[in-house]
Amino acid sequence: MKFVIESGTPADIDELEKLYDDLNDYLAATTNYPGWIKGIYPVRECAVDGIQNNTLYVVRYDEKIVGSIILDHQPEEAYNNARWKVNTDYSHIFVIRTFVVHPSFLKMGIGRALMDYSFELAQQSGVKSIRLDVYEKNLPAISLYEKCGFEYIDTVGLGLGNYGLDWFKLYEKVI
């Protein structure tokens, strides 16, 4: 399968919003591992912010967006209490957000390709580590992250208990 990974552009926003909605519809009809809710997360504003901040990357297959990831330097507040492997300020750390693959392209290597792209971009940018949080019951994502070399750091609350998302696992990959 041949695809291209590149920075998202303002022209991608409508397509990204549709990808988010399609994914949330799929999750609602199957097993909602990440606990996402259509209209709550991810939403159009995630794409708009990621593109405005030059932190959103898309995977295109046959000129259609089939996946996306945001790599920024903004940790969740709960990250401050964890004992991370790399001790540096967040200008040298990527935080993975809004990591999505279109449901029609699951288990085709898109997620792994986005992870590999993130590692390459981190190396080129002088980033020392990549961090993320994942809902504790999101077993497919946890499996991917561990296969990609992320190490478990801690379990924390992110203040999303009112959505039934009490605990999130923190992971880090040293670059």
VMD Tcl script that builds the backbone (N, CA, C; Angstrom):
set m [mol new atoms 525]
animate dup $m
set s [atomselect $m all]
$s set {name element resname resid chain x y z} {
  {N N MET 1 A 0.841 -1.177 0.000}
  {CA C MET 1 A 0.000 0.000 0.000}
  {C C MET 1 A 0.887 1.241 0.000}
  {N N LYS 2 A 0.705 2.096 -0.978}
  {CA C LYS 2 A 1.536 3.287 -1.108}
  {C C LYS 2 A 0.762 4.515 -0.646}
  {N N PHE 3 A 1.334 5.196 0.336}
  {CA C PHE 3 A 0.699 6.417 0.816}
  {C C PHE 3 A 1.751 7.468 1.110}
  {N N VAL 4 A 1.285 8.706 1.269}
  {CA C VAL 4 A 2.155 9.853 1.487}
  {C C VAL 4 A 1.792 10.489 2.819}
  {N N ILE 5 A 2.801 10.850 3.605}
  {CA C ILE 5 A 2.577 11.577 4.851}
  {C C ILE 5 A 3.160 12.968 4.677}
  {N N GLU 6 A 2.344 13.972 5.001}
  {CA C GLU 6 A 2.772 15.364 4.831}
  {C C GLU 6 A 2.017 16.262 5.799}
  {N N SER 7 A 2.471 17.496 5.903}
  {CA C SER 7 A 1.799 18.471 6.757}
  {C C SER 7 A 0.388 18.731 6.240}
  {N N GLY 8 A -0.550 18.865 7.171}
  {CA C GLY 8 A -1.905 19.216 6.795}
  {C C GLY 8 A -1.982 20.677 6.390}
  {N N THR 9 A -2.970 21.000 5.572}
  {CA C THR 9 A -3.173 22.371 5.106}
  {C C THR 9 A -4.617 22.790 5.390}
  {N N PRO 10 A -4.889 24.087 5.338}
  {CA C PRO 10 A -6.274 24.539 5.551}
  {C C PRO 10 A -7.277 23.858 4.615}
  {N N ALA 11 A -6.846 23.484 3.419}
  {CA C ALA 11 A -7.739 22.798 2.484}
  {C C ALA 11 A -8.148 21.410 2.985}
  {N N ASP 12 A -7.453 20.868 3.991}
  {CA C ASP 12 A -7.736 19.524 4.516}
  {C C ASP 12 A -8.777 19.519 5.638}
  {N N ILE 13 A -9.154 20.672 6.143}
  {CA C ILE 13 A -9.974 20.725 7.358}
  {C C ILE 13 A -11.317 20.016 7.194}
  {N N ASP 14 A -12.028 20.267 6.111}
  {CA C ASP 14 A -13.329 19.605 5.927}
  {C C ASP 14 A -13.170 18.089 5.864}
  {N N GLU 15 A -12.142 17.632 5.155}
  {CA C GLU 15 A -11.914 16.183 5.028}
  {C C GLU 15 A -11.517 15.570 6.375}
  {N N LEU 16 A -10.730 16.305 7.166}
  {CA C LEU 16 A -10.358 15.809 8.497}
  {C C LEU 16 A -11.578 15.732 9.409}
  {N N GLU 17 A -12.435 16.730 9.347}
  {CA C GLU 17 A -13.660 16.684 10.155}
  {C C GLU 17 A -14.499 15.464 9.784}
  {N N LYS 18 A -14.596 15.175 8.485}
  {CA C LYS 18 A -15.352 13.987 8.049}
  {C C LYS 18 A -14.671 12.714 8.542}
  {N N LEU 19 A -13.349 12.656 8.491}
  {CA C LEU 19 A -12.630 11.492 9.001}
  {C C LEU 19 A -12.952 11.303 10.490}
  {N N TYR 20 A -12.891 12.381 11.275}
  {CA C TYR 20 A -13.201 12.285 12.707}
  {C C TYR 20 A -14.628 11.763 12.913}
  {N N ASP 21 A -15.579 12.314 12.159}
  {CA C ASP 21 A -16.972 11.889 12.303}
  {C C ASP 21 A -17.159 10.432 11.879}
  {N N ASP 22 A -16.538 10.047 10.759}
  {CA C ASP 22 A -16.629 8.651 10.303}
  {C C ASP 22 A -16.053 7.705 11.354}
  {N N LEU 23 A -14.919 8.076 11.921}
  {CA C LEU 23 A -14.290 7.235 12.932}
  {C C LEU 23 A -15.174 7.145 14.179}
  {N N ASN 24 A -15.714 8.269 14.618}
  {CA C ASN 24 A -16.574 8.237 15.803}
  {C C ASN 24 A -17.855 7.441 15.562}
  {N N ASP 25 A -18.419 7.527 14.358}
  {CA C ASP 25 A -19.595 6.708 14.018}
  {C C ASP 25 A -19.226 5.230 14.082}
  {N N TYR 26 A -18.072 4.886 13.535}
  {CA C TYR 26 A -17.604 3.501 13.558}
  {C C TYR 26 A -17.396 3.019 15.002}
  {N N LEU 27 A -16.754 3.842 15.816}
  {CA C LEU 27 A -16.506 3.465 17.208}
  {C C LEU 27 A -17.815 3.288 17.968}
  {N N ALA 28 A -18.783 4.147 17.712}
  {CA C ALA 28 A -20.082 4.052 18.389}
  {C C ALA 28 A -20.814 2.765 18.006}
  {N N ALA 29 A -20.581 2.268 16.789}
  {CA C ALA 29 A -21.261 1.067 16.301}
  {C C ALA 29 A -20.508 -0.215 16.635}
  {N N THR 30 A -19.245 -0.089 17.064}
  {CA C THR 30 A -18.438 -1.278 17.368}
  {C C THR 30 A -17.948 -1.164 18.809}
  {N N THR 31 A -16.684 -1.410 19.039}
  {CA C THR 31 A -16.101 -1.239 20.372}
  {C C THR 31 A -15.376 0.091 20.402}
  {N N ASN 32 A -15.796 0.973 21.287}
  {CA C ASN 32 A -15.212 2.316 21.368}
  {C C ASN 32 A -14.022 2.294 22.323}
  {N N TYR 33 A -12.915 1.737 21.842}
  {CA C TYR 33 A -11.728 1.604 22.679}
  {C C TYR 33 A -11.226 2.932 23.254}
  {N N PRO 34 A -11.140 4.013 22.452}
  {CA C PRO 34 A -10.612 5.253 23.023}
  {C C PRO 34 A -11.628 6.029 23.860}
  {N N GLY 35 A -12.919 5.675 23.768}
  {CA C GLY 35 A -13.933 6.404 24.525}
  {C C GLY 35 A -14.292 7.744 23.914}
  {N N TRP 36 A -14.002 7.924 22.624}
  {CA C TRP 36 A -14.294 9.195 21.963}
  {C C TRP 36 A -15.781 9.321 21.695}
  {N N ILE 37 A -16.248 10.564 21.608}
  {CA C ILE 37 A -17.663 10.850 21.396}
  {C C ILE 37 A -17.796 11.874 20.275}
  {N N LYS 38 A -18.613 11.538 19.281}
  {CA C LYS 38 A -18.828 12.448 18.157}
  {C C LYS 38 A -19.326 13.791 18.687}
  {N N GLY 39 A -18.735 14.842 18.193}
  {CA C GLY 39 A -19.114 16.183 18.624}
  {C C GLY 39 A -18.355 16.663 19.856}
  {N N ILE 40 A -17.663 15.731 20.541}
  {CA C ILE 40 A -16.872 16.082 21.724}
  {C C ILE 40 A -15.377 16.007 21.389}
  {N N TYR 41 A -14.947 14.843 20.869}
  {CA C TYR 41 A -13.539 14.650 20.502}
  {C C TYR 41 A -13.416 13.413 19.634}
  {N N PRO 42 A -12.608 13.496 18.595}
  {CA C PRO 42 A -12.010 14.706 18.030}
  {C C PRO 42 A -13.033 15.464 17.185}
  {N N VAL 43 A -12.814 16.759 17.076}
  {CA C VAL 43 A -13.722 17.635 16.343}
  {C C VAL 43 A -12.934 18.547 15.406}
  {N N ARG 44 A -13.662 19.241 14.569}
  {CA C ARG 44 A -13.072 20.138 13.574}
  {C C ARG 44 A -12.007 21.055 14.174}
  {N N GLU 45 A -12.269 21.589 15.369}
  {CA C GLU 45 A -11.331 22.519 15.993}
  {C C GLU 45 A -9.968 21.882 16.236}
  {N N CYS 46 A -9.935 20.574 16.460}
  {CA C CYS 46 A -8.650 19.875 16.612}
  {C C CYS 46 A -7.832 20.031 15.330}
  {N N ALA 47 A -8.485 19.818 14.185}
  {CA C ALA 47 A -7.796 19.947 12.900}
  {C C ALA 47 A -7.383 21.395 12.651}
  {N N VAL 48 A -8.295 22.332 12.917}
  {CA C VAL 48 A -7.993 23.752 12.699}
  {C C VAL 48 A -6.778 24.167 13.523}
  {N N ASP 49 A -6.783 23.831 14.811}
  {CA C ASP 49 A -5.656 24.190 15.679}
  {C C ASP 49 A -4.361 23.540 15.215}
  {N N GLY 50 A -4.425 22.245 14.889}
  {CA C GLY 50 A -3.223 21.534 14.451}
  {C C GLY 50 A -2.626 22.117 13.185}
  {N N ILE 51 A -3.485 22.527 12.267}
  {CA C ILE 51 A -2.993 23.108 11.017}
  {C C ILE 51 A -2.453 24.513 11.255}
  {N N GLN 52 A -3.173 25.301 12.044}
  {CA C GLN 52 A -2.692 26.657 12.337}
  {C C GLN 52 A -1.338 26.638 13.040}
  {N N ASN 53 A -1.120 25.630 13.885}
  {CA C ASN 53 A 0.128 25.522 14.644}
  {C C ASN 53 A 1.200 24.704 13.928}
  {N N ASN 54 A 0.911 24.260 12.712}
  {CA C ASN 54 A 1.848 23.438 11.933}
  {C C ASN 54 A 2.264 22.176 12.682}
  {N N THR 55 A 1.315 21.561 13.372}
  {CA C THR 55 A 1.609 20.348 14.142}
  {C C THR 55 A 0.800 19.140 13.667}
  {N N LEU 56 A -0.034 19.318 12.645}
  {CA C LEU 56 A -0.895 18.242 12.161}
  {C C LEU 56 A -0.328 17.671 10.867}
  {N N TYR 57 A -0.280 16.346 10.819}
  {CA C TYR 57 A 0.227 15.624 9.649}
  {C C TYR 57 A -0.846 14.661 9.176}
  {N N VAL 58 A -0.949 14.502 7.858}
  {CA C VAL 58 A -1.958 13.622 7.277}
  {C C VAL 58 A -1.299 12.509 6.483}
  {N N VAL 59 A -2.009 11.396 6.407}
  {CA C VAL 59 A -1.620 10.285 5.540}
  {C C VAL 59 A -2.619 10.277 4.391}
  {N N ARG 60 A -2.097 10.327 3.177}
  {CA C ARG 60 A -2.965 10.280 1.998}
  {C C ARG 60 A -2.750 8.959 1.262}
  {N N TYR 61 A -3.864 8.379 0.865}
  {CA C TYR 61 A -3.844 7.199 0.010}
  {C C TYR 61 A -4.809 7.505 -1.125}
  {N N ASP 62 A -4.336 7.420 -2.342}
  {CA C ASP 62 A -5.169 7.707 -3.503}
  {C C ASP 62 A -5.792 9.110 -3.382}
  {N N GLU 63 A -4.985 10.047 -2.884}
  {CA C GLU 63 A -5.345 11.455 -2.716}
  {C C GLU 63 A -6.417 11.716 -1.657}
  {N N LYS 64 A -6.766 10.712 -0.871}
  {CA C LYS 64 A -7.725 10.879 0.223}
  {C C LYS 64 A -6.983 10.768 1.558}
  {N N ILE 65 A -7.435 11.537 2.544}
  {CA C ILE 65 A -6.835 11.458 3.871}
  {C C ILE 65 A -7.372 10.217 4.577}
  {N N VAL 66 A -6.460 9.315 4.984}
  {CA C VAL 66 A -6.854 8.071 5.640}
  {C C VAL 66 A -6.349 7.996 7.075}
  {N N GLY 67 A -5.593 9.004 7.491}
  {CA C GLY 67 A -5.096 9.038 8.860}
  {C C GLY 67 A -4.478 10.383 9.148}
  {N N SER 68 A -4.284 10.643 10.449}
  {CA C SER 68 A -3.713 11.922 10.850}
  {C C SER 68 A -3.147 11.818 12.256}
  {N N ILE 69 A -2.232 12.732 12.558}
  {CA C ILE 69 A -1.633 12.800 13.887}
  {C C ILE 69 A -1.251 14.254 14.165}
  {N N ILE 70 A -1.339 14.647 15.413}
  {CA C ILE 70 A -0.846 15.948 15.841}
  {C C ILE 70 A 0.343 15.704 16.757}
  {N N LEU 71 A 1.444 16.392 16.473}
  {CA C LEU 71 A 2.668 16.311 17.271}
  {C C LEU 71 A 2.980 17.717 17.763}
  {N N ASP 72 A 2.681 17.981 19.039}
  {CA C ASP 72 A 2.950 19.322 19.561}
  {C C ASP 72 A 3.836 19.239 20.799}
  {N N HIS 73 A 3.971 20.334 21.478}
  {CA C HIS 73 A 4.838 20.407 22.662}
  {C C HIS 73 A 4.040 20.827 23.897}
  {N N GLN 74 A 2.746 20.478 23.911}
  {CA C GLN 74 A 1.843 20.909 24.986}
  {C C GLN 74 A 1.370 19.722 25.811}
  {N N PRO 75 A 1.963 19.492 26.968}
  {CA C PRO 75 A 1.543 18.353 27.793}
  {C C PRO 75 A 0.219 18.632 28.505}
  {N N GLU 76 A -0.477 17.580 28.829}
  {CA C GLU 76 A -1.617 17.685 29.732}
  {C C GLU 76 A -1.062 18.017 31.112}
  {N N GLU 77 A -1.857 18.656 31.935}
  {CA C GLU 77 A -1.385 19.044 33.271}
  {C C GLU 77 A -0.922 17.837 34.088}
  {N N ALA 78 A -1.628 16.713 33.937}
  {CA C ALA 78 A -1.280 15.508 34.702}
  {C C ALA 78 A 0.114 14.983 34.358}
  {N N TYR 79 A 0.678 15.380 33.232}
  {CA C TYR 79 A 2.019 14.938 32.859}
  {C C TYR 79 A 3.063 15.464 33.843}
  {N N ASN 80 A 2.777 16.585 34.480}
  {CA C ASN 80 A 3.747 17.221 35.369}
  {C C ASN 80 A 4.091 16.382 36.594}
  {N N ASN 81 A 3.224 15.462 36.980}
  {CA C ASN 81 A 3.450 14.649 38.176}
  {C C ASN 81 A 4.117 13.312 37.881}
  {N N ALA 82 A 4.296 12.998 36.602}
  {CA C ALA 82 A 4.885 11.703 36.229}
  {C C ALA 82 A 6.408 11.770 36.289}
  {N N ARG 83 A 7.005 10.612 36.504}
  {CA C ARG 83 A 8.473 10.495 36.477}
  {C C ARG 83 A 8.876 9.968 35.107}
  {N N TRP 84 A 9.172 10.892 34.212}
  {CA C TRP 84 A 9.516 10.557 32.843}
  {C C TRP 84 A 10.977 10.116 32.751}
  {N N LYS 85 A 11.303 9.431 31.676}
  {CA C LYS 85 A 12.679 8.961 31.470}
  {C C LYS 85 A 13.604 10.106 31.057}
  {N N VAL 86 A 13.079 11.052 30.273}
  {CA C VAL 86 A 13.869 12.182 29.797}
  {C C VAL 86 A 13.454 13.420 30.578}
  {N N ASN 87 A 14.436 14.072 31.170}
  {CA C ASN 87 A 14.167 15.270 31.965}
  {C C ASN 87 A 14.613 16.500 31.180}
  {N N THR 88 A 13.680 17.103 30.440}
  {CA C THR 88 A 13.965 18.309 29.659}
  {C C THR 88 A 12.662 19.067 29.473}
  {N N ASP 89 A 12.751 20.295 29.001}
  {CA C ASP 89 A 11.525 21.066 28.810}
  {C C ASP 89 A 10.815 20.602 27.536}
  {N N TYR 90 A 9.550 20.984 27.423}
  {CA C TYR 90 A 8.713 20.443 26.354}
  {C C TYR 90 A 9.049 20.964 24.959}
  {N N SER 91 A 9.950 21.909 24.850}
  {CA C SER 91 A 10.369 22.316 23.506}
  {C C SER 91 A 11.176 21.198 22.839}
  {N N HIS 92 A 11.658 20.231 23.640}
  {CA C HIS 92 A 12.425 19.091 23.120}
  {C C HIS 92 A 11.648 17.779 23.211}
  {N N ILE 93 A 10.325 17.895 23.367}
  {CA C ILE 93 A 9.482 16.707 23.508}
  {C C ILE 93 A 8.260 16.853 22.614}
  {N N PHE 94 A 7.936 15.785 21.876}
  {CA C PHE 94 A 6.675 15.742 21.141}
  {C C PHE 94 A 5.629 15.107 22.031}
  {N N VAL 95 A 4.415 15.640 21.978}
  {CA C VAL 95 A 3.252 15.022 22.609}
  {C C VAL 95 A 2.320 14.621 21.466}
  {N N ILE 96 A 1.954 13.353 21.427}
  {CA C ILE 96 A 1.042 12.849 20.390}
  {C C ILE 96 A -0.392 13.135 20.813}
  {N N ARG 97 A -1.148 13.706 19.869}
  {CA C ARG 97 A -2.569 13.981 20.077}
  {C C ARG 97 A -3.342 13.611 18.810}
  {N N THR 98 A -4.602 13.373 18.993}
  {CA C THR 98 A -5.538 13.189 17.880}
  {C C THR 98 A -4.936 12.286 16.801}
  {N N PHE 99 A -4.557 11.111 17.231}
  {CA C PHE 99 A -3.973 10.086 16.363}
  {C C PHE 99 A -5.129 9.249 15.824}
  {N N VAL 100 A -5.421 9.395 14.522}
  {CA C VAL 100 A -6.612 8.751 13.945}
  {C C VAL 100 A -6.272 8.007 12.662}
  {N N VAL 101 A -7.007 6.923 12.443}
  {CA C VAL 101 A -6.953 6.178 11.190}
  {C C VAL 101 A -8.399 5.946 10.765}
  {N N HIS 102 A -8.687 6.203 9.499}
  {CA C HIS 102 A -10.052 6.000 9.001}
  {C C HIS 102 A -10.435 4.529 9.182}
  {N N PRO 103 A -11.694 4.268 9.589}
  {CA C PRO 103 A -12.089 2.872 9.852}
  {C C PRO 103 A -11.926 1.941 8.656}
  {N N SER 104 A -12.024 2.453 7.444}
  {CA C SER 104 A -11.837 1.603 6.264}
  {C C SER 104 A -10.388 1.195 6.051}
  {N N PHE 105 A -9.470 1.806 6.815}
  {CA C PHE 105 A -8.046 1.545 6.626}
  {C C PHE 105 A -7.376 1.001 7.889}
  {N N LEU 106 A -8.168 0.523 8.833}
  {CA C LEU 106 A -7.603 -0.059 10.047}
  {C C LEU 106 A -6.850 -1.345 9.701}
  {N N LYS 107 A -5.792 -1.612 10.437}
  {CA C LYS 107 A -4.975 -2.826 10.294}
  {C C LYS 107 A -4.313 -2.944 8.925}
  {N N MET 108 A -3.986 -1.784 8.338}
  {CA C MET 108 A -3.295 -1.772 7.047}
  {C C MET 108 A -1.931 -1.093 7.144}
  {N N GLY 109 A -1.467 -0.842 8.361}
  {CA C GLY 109 A -0.144 -0.261 8.535}
  {C C GLY 109 A -0.112 1.257 8.588}
  {N N ILE 110 A -1.263 1.906 8.535}
  {CA C ILE 110 A -1.309 3.376 8.565}
  {C C ILE 110 A -0.818 3.891 9.917}
  {N N GLY 111 A -1.321 3.302 11.000}
  {CA C GLY 111 A -0.917 3.738 12.342}
  {C C GLY 111 A 0.580 3.560 12.549}
  {N N ARG 112 A 1.101 2.436 12.138}
  {CA C ARG 112 A 2.536 2.180 12.282}
  {C C ARG 112 A 3.347 3.178 11.448}
  {N N ALA 113 A 2.864 3.478 10.237}
  {CA C ALA 113 A 3.560 4.439 9.387}
  {C C ALA 113 A 3.577 5.827 10.043}
  {N N LEU 114 A 2.479 6.220 10.674}
  {CA C LEU 114 A 2.443 7.505 11.371}
  {C C LEU 114 A 3.406 7.512 12.557}
  {N N MET 115 A 3.490 6.402 13.270}
  {CA C MET 115 A 4.444 6.315 14.380}
  {C C MET 115 A 5.877 6.448 13.850}
  {N N ASP 116 A 6.192 5.695 12.799}
  {CA C ASP 116 A 7.537 5.758 12.230}
  {C C ASP 116 A 7.859 7.166 11.734}
  {N N TYR 117 A 6.889 7.804 11.111}
  {CA C TYR 117 A 7.082 9.178 10.651}
  {C C TYR 117 A 7.359 10.104 11.840}
  {N N SER 118 A 6.636 9.903 12.927}
  {CA C SER 118 A 6.838 10.707 14.135}
  {C C SER 118 A 8.256 10.550 14.668}
  {N N PHE 119 A 8.768 9.324 14.652}
  {CA C PHE 119 A 10.124 9.068 15.144}
  {C C PHE 119 A 11.151 9.770 14.253}
  {N N GLU 120 A 10.963 9.679 12.934}
  {CA C GLU 120 A 11.887 10.329 12.002}
  {C C GLU 120 A 11.855 11.845 12.179}
  {N N LEU 121 A 10.657 12.402 12.289}
  {CA C LEU 121 A 10.512 13.842 12.468}
  {C C LEU 121 A 11.148 14.285 13.784}
  {N N ALA 122 A 10.986 13.481 14.818}
  {CA C ALA 122 A 11.593 13.794 16.120}
  {C C ALA 122 A 13.118 13.842 15.992}
  {N N GLN 123 A 13.697 12.841 15.333}
  {CA C GLN 123 A 15.151 12.819 15.155}
  {C C GLN 123 A 15.632 14.033 14.378}
  {N N GLN 124 A 14.939 14.369 13.304}
  {CA C GLN 124 A 15.328 15.522 12.479}
  {C C GLN 124 A 15.184 16.841 13.241}
  {N N SER 125 A 14.242 16.886 14.187}
  {CA C SER 125 A 13.943 18.129 14.914}
  {C C SER 125 A 14.714 18.265 16.220}
  {N N GLY 126 A 15.527 17.271 16.571}
  {CA C GLY 126 A 16.260 17.318 17.826}
  {C C GLY 126 A 15.401 17.043 19.045}
  {N N VAL 127 A 14.263 16.401 18.829}
  {CA C VAL 127 A 13.377 16.036 19.928}
  {C C VAL 127 A 13.976 14.849 20.672}
  {N N LYS 128 A 13.928 14.900 22.010}
  {CA C LYS 128 A 14.559 13.872 22.847}
  {C C LYS 128 A 13.642 12.701 23.166}
  {N N SER 129 A 12.331 12.970 23.223}
  {CA C SER 129 A 11.387 11.880 23.487}
  {C C SER 129 A 10.008 12.251 22.965}
  {N N ILE 130 A 9.177 11.225 22.835}
  {CA C ILE 130 A 7.782 11.404 22.427}
  {C C ILE 130 A 6.923 10.832 23.547}
  {N N ARG 131 A 5.927 11.605 23.960}
  {CA C ARG 131 A 5.031 11.192 25.042}
  {C C ARG 131 A 3.594 11.165 24.546}
  {N N LEU 132 A 2.794 10.376 25.236}
  {CA C LEU 132 A 1.376 10.302 24.903}
  {C C LEU 132 A 0.603 9.776 26.095}
  {N N ASP 133 A -0.703 10.001 26.031}
  {CA C ASP 133 A -1.597 9.357 26.987}
  {C C ASP 133 A -2.619 8.568 26.183}
  {N N VAL 134 A -3.080 7.487 26.773}
  {CA C VAL 134 A -4.037 6.608 26.108}
  {C C VAL 134 A -4.999 6.076 27.158}
  {N N TYR 135 A -6.283 6.081 26.821}
  {CA C TYR 135 A -7.292 5.546 27.735}
  {C C TYR 135 A -6.921 4.113 28.091}
  {N N GLU 136 A -7.004 3.786 29.367}
  {CA C GLU 136 A -6.504 2.491 29.853}
  {C C GLU 136 A -7.147 1.283 29.181}
  {N N LYS 137 A -8.334 1.432 28.618}
  {CA C LYS 137 A -9.011 0.298 27.978}
  {C C LYS 137 A -8.843 0.276 26.464}
  {N N ASN 138 A -8.021 1.178 25.939}
  {CA C ASN 138 A -7.786 1.230 24.499}
  {C C ASN 138 A -6.669 0.250 24.135}
  {N N LEU 139 A -7.015 -1.024 24.214}
  {CA C LEU 139 A -6.016 -2.086 24.049}
  {C C LEU 139 A -5.354 -2.108 22.669}
  {N N PRO 140 A -6.075 -1.863 21.566}
  {CA C PRO 140 A -5.373 -1.844 20.272}
  {C C PRO 140 A -4.298 -0.756 20.206}
  {N N ALA 141 A -4.597 0.439 20.711}
  {CA C ALA 141 A -3.599 1.511 20.682}
  {C C ALA 141 A -2.424 1.187 21.596}
  {N N ILE 142 A -2.711 0.683 22.781}
  {CA C ILE 142 A -1.645 0.323 23.717}
  {C C ILE 142 A -0.723 -0.722 23.087}
  {N N SER 143 A -1.301 -1.698 22.421}
  {CA C SER 143 A -0.502 -2.727 21.754}
  {C C SER 143 A 0.405 -2.103 20.693}
  {N N LEU 144 A -0.138 -1.204 19.874}
  {CA C LEU 144 A 0.672 -0.537 18.849}
  {C C LEU 144 A 1.810 0.251 19.486}
  {N N TYR 145 A 1.499 1.039 20.518}
  {CA C TYR 145 A 2.528 1.870 21.146}
  {C C TYR 145 A 3.653 1.011 21.720}
  {N N GLU 146 A 3.279 -0.079 22.371}
  {CA C GLU 146 A 4.314 -0.944 22.950}
  {C C GLU 146 A 5.152 -1.608 21.868}
  {N N LYS 147 A 4.522 -2.025 20.755}
  {CA C LYS 147 A 5.272 -2.609 19.638}
  {C C LYS 147 A 6.232 -1.591 19.029}
  {N N CYS 148 A 5.868 -0.320 19.118}
  {CA C CYS 148 A 6.701 0.749 18.556}
  {C C CYS 148 A 7.781 1.223 19.526}
  {N N GLY 149 A 7.867 0.594 20.692}
  {CA C GLY 149 A 8.941 0.917 21.624}
  {C C GLY 149 A 8.607 1.928 22.706}
  {N N PHE 150 A 7.346 2.293 22.838}
  {CA C PHE 150 A 6.962 3.180 23.934}
  {C C PHE 150 A 6.980 2.394 25.239}
  {N N GLU 151 A 7.402 3.059 26.307}
  {CA C GLU 151 A 7.452 2.426 27.627}
  {C C GLU 151 A 6.422 3.056 28.543}
  {N N TYR 152 A 5.739 2.198 29.296}
  {CA C TYR 152 A 4.738 2.656 30.255}
  {C C TYR 152 A 5.426 3.467 31.355}
  {N N ILE 153 A 4.817 4.603 31.707}
  {CA C ILE 153 A 5.372 5.483 32.734}
  {C C ILE 153 A 4.484 5.523 33.978}
  {N N ASP 154 A 3.177 5.746 33.804}
  {CA C ASP 154 A 2.292 5.945 34.946}
  {C C ASP 154 A 0.844 5.884 34.462}
  {N N THR 155 A -0.085 5.827 35.408}
  {CA C THR 155 A -1.508 5.932 35.118}
  {C C THR 155 A -2.037 7.148 35.863}
  {N N VAL 156 A -2.754 8.009 35.139}
  {CA C VAL 156 A -3.216 9.278 35.706}
  {C C VAL 156 A -4.652 9.550 35.283}
  {N N GLY 157 A -5.282 10.465 35.995}
  {CA C GLY 157 A -6.580 10.981 35.585}
  {C C GLY 157 A -6.361 12.262 34.799}
  {N N LEU 158 A -7.175 12.458 33.768}
  {CA C LEU 158 A -7.072 13.675 32.966}
  {C C LEU 158 A -8.310 14.561 33.124}
  {N N GLY 159 A -9.115 14.270 34.143}
  {CA C GLY 159 A -10.299 15.077 34.376}
  {C C GLY 159 A -11.449 14.759 33.437}
  {N N LEU 160 A -11.458 13.556 32.870}
  {CA C LEU 160 A -12.507 13.176 31.930}
  {C C LEU 160 A -13.450 12.122 32.507}
  {N N GLY 161 A -13.465 12.009 33.824}
  {CA C GLY 161 A -14.319 11.027 34.480}
  {C C GLY 161 A -15.796 11.203 34.168}
  {N N ASN 162 A -16.231 12.444 33.911}
  {CA C ASN 162 A -17.641 12.659 33.593}
  {C C ASN 162 A -18.024 12.043 32.243}
  {N N TYR 163 A -17.037 11.645 31.441}
  {CA C TYR 163 A -17.283 10.919 30.194}
  {C C TYR 163 A -17.034 9.416 30.372}
  {N N GLY 164 A -16.782 8.987 31.605}
  {CA C GLY 164 A -16.495 7.587 31.876}
  {C C GLY 164 A -15.053 7.205 31.596}
  {N N LEU 165 A -14.196 8.198 31.426}
  {CA C LEU 165 A -12.787 7.958 31.106}
  {C C LEU 165 A -11.941 8.356 32.314}
  {N N ASP 166 A -11.871 7.456 33.272}
  {CA C ASP 166 A -11.215 7.798 34.532}
  {C C ASP 166 A -9.694 7.772 34.461}
  {N N TRP 167 A -9.131 6.761 33.828}
  {CA C TRP 167 A -7.690 6.554 33.906}
  {C C TRP 167 A -7.045 6.461 32.537}
  {N N PHE 168 A -5.903 7.111 32.429}
  {CA C PHE 168 A -5.119 7.110 31.200}
  {C C PHE 168 A -3.702 6.669 31.513}
  {N N LYS 169 A -3.163 5.841 30.621}
  {CA C LYS 169 A -1.778 5.409 30.764}
  {C C LYS 169 A -0.876 6.389 30.030}
  {N N LEU 170 A 0.209 6.737 30.664}
  {CA C LEU 170 A 1.223 7.589 30.048}
  {C C LEU 170 A 2.335 6.713 29.506}
  {N N TYR 171 A 2.774 7.034 28.296}
  {CA C TYR 171 A 3.862 6.308 27.658}
  {C C TYR 171 A 4.885 7.296 27.129}
  {N N GLU 172 A 6.134 6.824 27.042}
  {CA C GLU 172 A 7.198 7.651 26.490}
  {C C GLU 172 A 8.125 6.772 25.636}
  {N N LYS 173 A 8.583 7.354 24.545}
  {CA C LYS 173 A 9.615 6.714 23.720}
  {C C LYS 173 A 10.788 7.676 23.659}
  {N N VAL 174 A 11.930 7.206 24.122}
  {CA C VAL 174 A 13.158 8.003 24.066}
  {C C VAL 174 A 13.697 7.911 22.639}
  {N N ILE 175 A 14.061 9.056 22.092}
  {CA C ILE 175 A 14.554 9.105 20.701}
  {C C ILE 175 A 16.081 9.094 20.708}
}
mol reanalyze $m
mol bondsrecalc $m
mol representation Tube
mol addrep $m
